Amino acid sequence: MATLPSFISWVGHGAASLAQPAVFTGARSHLFGFRADTGAMQALVDSQLNPVGGTSVSYRVLAGFSMISFMTIEHCTSQIDTIGWEPGRECALWVPLLETDHRHGTMRIVFWTPYIFIDYTIGLLTGREVWGWPKVDARIAVPGDAAPSPGPNFVCTTTVFDTLSAQTQARTCALLTVAGPSPGPAASAAVQWSSGRDAVRAILGAVLTGVERELVDALINGPVIPTVQMKQFRDSLDPGLACFQAVVDSPAQLTGFSGGGLLHASDYRLEIATCASHRIVQDLLGTSPSPGQTTVPIDFAAWVAMDFKALPGPVVVSRT
């Protein structure tokens, strides 16, 4: 492997993309699982990840199930770049995959986020530039927010385009809403899990039914939760080319666990606004969206309170 040049730091000159590991404390995440279409999700994987893997690494959708998460973080900072900290929120859609490394004959379970939204600059830029997370700016509201608030709902509001045309003006809309019962999940929701292992086992049991047991055990027993992202940068001369393109590991290490447990899934529903710029319904459900919005029942709901680190991750496979 070629020797890489030293990174030229912008700290003190307006830096917003910071060095990993990223440290997150006081995080509270709500997870909502729903039935999805395996074929549609595999088509998305085949268009986004597998072209990069080529004949070396391939990805296969594990189950007809996806999740949406809403996470509020009290304290976000870099372990390396001493600048300061800020709070933040993120909303993401998750797909569980089986990664097969044909070079070494190994397999593992990983998670991939084809859509992710964030409301703080440092997290957005660091996530995109270091690991390749496809983060975009959004406003994220959760139950309990001061007025004006979404009441009992979780809401991700971002910029959308109703049609893909040079004449289409952008608009801001509530793209993703998880509507729930009033007054919403309380901060003092019943604690059912006493460790991160308990939480991961329960979530995997709901999401990965029928998956090979040894793969699930390996994921539960591992020190980190593996996620993969496609990291790429467009060429400055030819817009149709990438000057860098790779699948990158983005491992998350649990460093603290404050509790977690199940919520009544039938109390919730996912509402996806219809627009051409975010083909979530087609990508995950494999159907045409309904006029205005598509409503999806929730089959699994949970909350987790934790601290974690986003660790440095190796390049799984690269085409440049």
N, C-alpha and C positions, 0 to 999 in steps of 0.2 A: 504494500500500500504506500502511495506517495506521501511524503511528509507534508503536513498541512501548515500553512502560514499561521502566525499568531493572530488572534482576534484583536482588532484595534478598538479599545474601549471608548465609549462615549459618555461614561460616567462623569458627571460634572458639566457636561455639555448638552444637557437635555435628554439623556438616555432614558428610553422607555422599554427597550428590549433588554432584559437583564439575564445574567448568567444563572444557569441551573447548578444545583438543585433549587427548585422553588418550594417554599415552605408555606403550608396552609394550616392555620390553627382556628379552632372554634367553628368548624364547618358543620352545617346541618343540611343533609340532602334528603329529598323526598323522591322516591322512585315509583313509577307507574308502568306496569307491563301490559302489553296488549298483543293480540294475535295479529300476525303479519303473514305475508305471502313469501314462501321460500324462493320461488322462481323469480319473483320481482326483485327481491333483495340480492339474489345471486347475479342477476343481470346487472345490477348496480355495481356489485363487487367486480364483475368481469370488465366493466368499463372504467373503473377507477383504480383498483389495486392490482389485479392480475396482469394487466399489460406491463406493469413495472417489474413484477416477479418473473415474467417470461417462463423459461423452462426450469428456473432455479427454485422459486418459491411460489406456492399457490395457496389460495384462500377459498374455503367453502363455507357457506352458511350452515350453521349447526341446527337451527330450529326455526319453526314458523312463529317466531316470537321476537318482539322488539321492546325497548323500554324508552321512556322519556324521564329525564331527571331535572329537578329544580334544586339548585344548591346555593345556599347563602354562606358566605365565609367572612368571619370577623376580621381576620388578620392575614394578609398575603404579603410575602416578601421574598427576597433572594437570599440564599445562604452565603453567596459569594460577594455580590455587589452591594456595598453598604450605602444605601440611599435612604430607605425608610420603608414604610408599609402602607397598605390601603385595604379597605374592605372591598368585597366584590360579590357578584352573583353570576351564575352560569346556568344555562339551560341546554341540554343535549339530548339527541336521539342516539340510541345504542343498538348495535347489531353484534351478536356473538358469532365468532368465526372459528373454524379449524384451520390452523396454519400448517402446511406440510412443506418442510425444507427437503427438497429432493436431492440436494447436495450431500446432506448428512443422514438422510433417512429418519428424520425426527418429526414429531407432531406436537402441537400444543394448542390450547384454547386461548384465544385473544379476543379483545373487544375493540370495535371500530365505531367511530362516530361520523357518519356522513353529514350530519348537521349539528352545529354547535354555536351558541349565541352567548355573549358576554357583555358586561356593562362597565368594565374598567380597563383603561388603556394598557397598563403594564401587563396584565394577564393576556390581553388580546395579542399584543405584539410579541411577547415572549413565547406564547403558545404557538403562534404561526411560524416564527422565524427559527426557533430552536427545534421543535418536534414536527411541525407541519400541521398542527390542528387547524381545521378550516374555520377558525373563529371569525365571527362578524359582530358588529356592534348592535346592541339591543337594550331595551329597558325591560327589566324583569321584576315582576311584582309577586308577592307571596301573601297568604292570609296573615293578618295581624299588622300589615303596614298601616302607618298613619294615613289619614285621609289626604287626598283621594286615594282609595285603595280598591282592590278588586273584590272586596268582601271575602267570601270563602274560597276564591279561585286563585290558581297559579296562572300567571299570564306572561307570555313572552311577546313583546311588541318590537317590531323591526321594520326596515324599509323593504317594500315589495313592489313588483311590477305586475300589473294584471295581465298584460300581454307583452311579448318580446318584440318590440318595435322601436325604431328611433323616435317615433312620435308619442310613445307612452311616457307619461310623467310619473315619477316615483311617488308613492304614498306610504304613509306609516299606518300599520294596522296590527291588531292582535293576531299574530300568525298562529301561535300555539296557546291553547287554553286547556288546563285541566280543571274542570268545574267540579266542585265538591259540596259537601253539606255545610251548612252554617252551624257553628262559627268556624269551621275548618279544623284541621288537625292541630291540637293544642301543643304548646311547647312542652307540656308535661305529659305527653302521650305515654301510654303504658310501655315500660321497658321489658322486652321479652328476650333480648339478646345481651349477653354480658361480655362478648368479645367479638372482634372483627371476624374471626373464624366462624362463629355461630351465624353472623349476618351473611357472610359469603355463602355458607352452606345452604341457608334458607333461600337466598335469592337464586342461586344456581339450581336448586331443586325445583324452583318454579319455572325457570327459563330453559334449562337444558335437560328436560326429561328425555330419557332414552339415550343420552350420550354415553360413550364408553366410560365406565367407572374409573379406570385408571387415569384418564385425562382429567376428570373432575377432581380426583384426589390430588393430583399433581398441582392443580391450580389452587386448591384450598391450602395445601401444605407449603406452597411457595412463599417466599418472603415479600413478594410484590404482586400486584394485579397487573397483568400485561395488557397494554393497548398498543395498537399500531395505527400509524397515520401515513398518508402519502404526502411527502414533503417535496415541493417543487418551486422553482423560480423561473419566471418567463425570461427568455432571451431578450436582451435589449435591442437587438437589431431585427430579428425575425420573430414576429409575435406568434407564429405557429410552432415555435420550438421552445424547449425548456433548456436552460443552461445548467440546471441541476434537477434531478428527479430520482427519488428513492422511496422505499418503504422504510420507515423509521420506528424503532421501539420507543414507547413513551411509558415507562413503568411507574406505577404509583405505589409508594410504600406507606402502609398504615403505621403511624407513630403514636396514636392515642385513640382510645375508644371510650365514648361516654354513654353509649346506649343505643338501642334501636329496637324496632319491632314492626309488626304487621299493622296495617290499617284495613278498614272494610272496603275492599276493592269495588264492590257493587255500588258504593256511594259516589263513585267518581266516573267521569267520562272525559275523553280527549276530543277537543274540537280543533280542527285544522282548517284554517282559512284557505280558500281556493284562489290561487294566483299562478301565473306561468313561471315566475321566477323561483318558486320553491315547489318542486314536484314531489312533495313528501308522500302524498297519497299514492301516486303511481309508483314511486320508488320502493315504498315499504308494503303497501297493501295490494298492489297489482291491479287496481281498479281505477276507473275514471272518477275524479272528484265530483261531489255534488255541487249544485249551484250555491255560491255563498260560502258554505263550509261543509266539511265532512265530519260526522260524529262517530267516534270509535269507543266501544265499551272497554272498560279497564278490567283486567283479569287478575292483576296482582298489584298491591300497593304496600309500601313500607317507608319507614323513615330510619335514618342513621345519623348519629352525631359523632364526629371524629376529628382527628388531626392527621395530616398526611404530607408527604413530600412527593413532588414530581421530580424523578431522578434523571440523571443523564442516561441516554439510551443509545445503543449502537445502531448503525445502519443495517437493516436486515438484508436488503438487496438494493442495488443501484444500477441505473442505466446510463449514468454519466460519469 
